[in-house]
Amino acid sequence: QVQLVESGGGWVQAGGSLRLSCAASGRTNTLTSMAWFRQAPGYEREFVGLLTWRTNNTLYGNSLKGRITISRADAKDTVYLQMDGLEPEDTAVYYCAAGARLRTTPDYDYWGQGTQVTVSS
């Protein structure tokens, strides 16, 4: 069992920045990947990026590539999603996810509660 708690969402003007966090607890030794997804109304859940749990390598999806950085605070098992140059089309609920496999599809074992990001023009 792994628990994920998200925070950091909110409102920002176009061109602004936000940093989301995802704190993991429980049996984190079973994890190989911590990922971020987003979902807007009427759209499927979309891959944002991931970090490999044991080596801290990163992989970014196409939509936000170049505007995001995923990093980890090892001591607290917390992963951050830094987003810069946000655009209105980035408005969505952002979810962190964790699992025992590396995946770019929303097939993860554990999910955070989601946090709303709203970008105004």
One Martini backbone bead per residue (centre of mass of N, CA, C, O) as a GRO file, in nm:
protein
  121
    1GLN     BB    1   0.095   0.037   0.023
    2VAL     BB    2   0.019   0.364  -0.116
    3GLN     BB    3   0.047   0.713  -0.046
    4LEU     BB    4  -0.097   1.014  -0.199
    5VAL     BB    5  -0.014   1.368  -0.166
    6GLU     BB    6  -0.141   1.668  -0.281
    7SER     BB    7  -0.005   1.994  -0.391
    8GLY     BB    8  -0.022   2.345  -0.542
    9GLY     BB    9  -0.263   2.435  -0.653
   10GLY     BB   10  -0.427   2.681  -0.884
   11TRP     BB   11  -0.396   3.016  -0.973
   12VAL     BB   12  -0.292   3.151  -1.302
   13GLN     BB   13  -0.135   3.329  -1.522
   14ALA     BB   14  -0.028   3.368  -1.811
   15GLY     BB   15   0.317   3.266  -1.777
   16GLY     BB   16   0.321   3.122  -1.527
   17SER     BB   17   0.376   2.952  -1.206
   18LEU     BB   18   0.407   2.611  -1.072
   19ARG     BB   19   0.418   2.390  -0.774
   20LEU     BB   20   0.398   2.058  -0.737
   21SER     BB   21   0.310   1.801  -0.497
   22CYS     BB   22   0.420   1.457  -0.391
   23ALA     BB   23   0.347   1.249  -0.119
   24ALA     BB   24   0.498   0.956  -0.004
   25SER     BB   25   0.368   0.651   0.147
   26GLY     BB   26   0.478   0.353   0.273
   27ARG     BB   27   0.557   0.115   0.017
   28THR     BB   28   0.809   0.258  -0.155
   29ASN     BB   29   0.997   0.006  -0.226
   30THR     BB   30   0.794  -0.083  -0.477
   31LEU     BB   31   0.889   0.145  -0.650
   32THR     BB   32   0.967   0.285  -0.998
   33SER     BB   33   0.735   0.517  -1.029
   34MET     BB   34   0.670   0.871  -1.086
   35ALA     BB   35   0.378   1.039  -1.195
   36TRP     BB   36   0.218   1.266  -1.434
   37PHE     BB   37  -0.115   1.386  -1.474
   38ARG     BB   38  -0.390   1.499  -1.689
   39GLN     BB   39  -0.738   1.644  -1.672
   40ALA     BB   40  -0.986   1.740  -1.886
   41PRO     BB   41  -1.277   1.813  -1.989
   42GLY     BB   42  -1.329   1.562  -2.239
   43TYR     BB   43  -1.060   1.418  -2.159
   44GLU     BB   44  -0.801   1.236  -2.137
   45ARG     BB   45  -0.560   1.110  -1.971
   46GLU     BB   46  -0.240   1.277  -1.946
   47PHE     BB   47   0.084   1.273  -2.003
   48VAL     BB   48   0.361   1.447  -1.848
   49GLY     BB   49   0.547   1.267  -1.641
   50LEU     BB   50   0.858   1.117  -1.503
   51LEU     BB   51   1.007   0.931  -1.225
   52THR     BB   52   1.256   0.744  -1.113
   53TRP     BB   53   1.283   0.622  -0.799
   54ARG     BB   54   1.601   0.512  -0.796
   55THR     BB   55   1.744   0.731  -1.027
   56ASN     BB   56   1.603   1.009  -1.127
   57ASN     BB   57   1.479   0.984  -1.387
   58THR     BB   58   1.343   1.145  -1.683
   59LEU     BB   59   1.010   1.189  -1.844
   60TYR     BB   60   0.853   1.364  -2.115
   61GLY     BB   61   0.603   1.495  -2.251
   62ASN     BB   62   0.487   1.688  -2.519
   63SER     BB   63   0.304   1.924  -2.411
   64LEU     BB   64   0.534   2.023  -2.166
   65LYS     BB   65   0.788   2.026  -2.302
   66GLY     BB   66   1.017   2.267  -2.158
   67ARG     BB   67   0.807   2.356  -1.893
   68ILE     BB   68   0.924   2.119  -1.714
   69THR     BB   69   1.003   1.984  -1.375
   70ILE     BB   70   1.125   1.688  -1.229
   71SER     BB   71   1.152   1.617  -0.877
   72ARG     BB   72   1.333   1.517  -0.567
   73ALA     BB   73   1.275   1.450  -0.217
   74ASP     BB   74   1.421   1.202  -0.055
   75ALA     BB   75   1.362   1.233   0.258
   76LYS     BB   76   1.024   1.270   0.183
   77ASP     BB   77   0.907   1.143  -0.075
   78THR     BB   78   0.910   1.396  -0.281
   79VAL     BB   79   0.743   1.523  -0.568
   80TYR     BB   80   0.801   1.755  -0.834
   81LEU     BB   81   0.610   2.005  -1.031
   82GLN     BB   82   0.745   2.223  -1.253
   83MET     BB   83   0.571   2.512  -1.391
   84ASP     BB   84   0.612   2.691  -1.695
   85GLY     BB   85   0.450   2.879  -1.911
   86LEU     BB   86   0.155   2.896  -1.877
   87GLU     BB   87  -0.156   2.789  -2.020
   88PRO     BB   88  -0.488   2.759  -2.066
   89GLU     BB   89  -0.453   2.454  -2.177
   90ASP     BB   90  -0.342   2.360  -1.880
   91THR     BB   91  -0.609   2.323  -1.776
   92ALA     BB   92  -0.641   2.104  -1.488
   93VAL     BB   93  -0.617   1.798  -1.347
   94TYR     BB   94  -0.363   1.693  -1.129
   95TYR     BB   95  -0.176   1.383  -1.117
   96CYS     BB   96  -0.042   1.150  -0.918
   97ALA     BB   97   0.172   0.854  -0.964
   98ALA     BB   98   0.223   0.499  -0.876
   99GLY     BB   99   0.464   0.220  -0.935
  100ALA     BB  100   0.624  -0.089  -1.056
  101ARG     BB  101   0.606   0.065  -1.337
  102LEU     BB  102   0.683   0.189  -1.642
  103ARG     BB  103   0.458   0.459  -1.746
  104THR     BB  104   0.250   0.653  -2.001
  105THR     BB  105  -0.002   0.535  -1.880
  106PRO     BB  106  -0.309   0.515  -1.681
  107ASP     BB  107  -0.173   0.228  -1.500
  108TYR     BB  108  -0.161   0.280  -1.201
  109ASP     BB  109  -0.173   0.185  -0.862
  110TYR     BB  110  -0.141   0.491  -0.767
  111TRP     BB  111  -0.324   0.787  -0.637
  112GLY     BB  112  -0.396   1.091  -0.623
  113GLN     BB  113  -0.649   1.338  -0.571
  114GLY     BB  114  -0.585   1.594  -0.695
  115THR     BB  115  -0.517   1.914  -0.872
  116GLN     BB  116  -0.605   2.232  -0.947
  117VAL     BB  117  -0.543   2.399  -1.264
  118THR     BB  118  -0.557   2.754  -1.340
  119VAL     BB  119  -0.548   2.935  -1.653
  120SER     BB  120  -0.531   3.267  -1.740
  121SER     BB  121  -0.554   3.529  -1.996
   0.00000   0.00000   0.00000
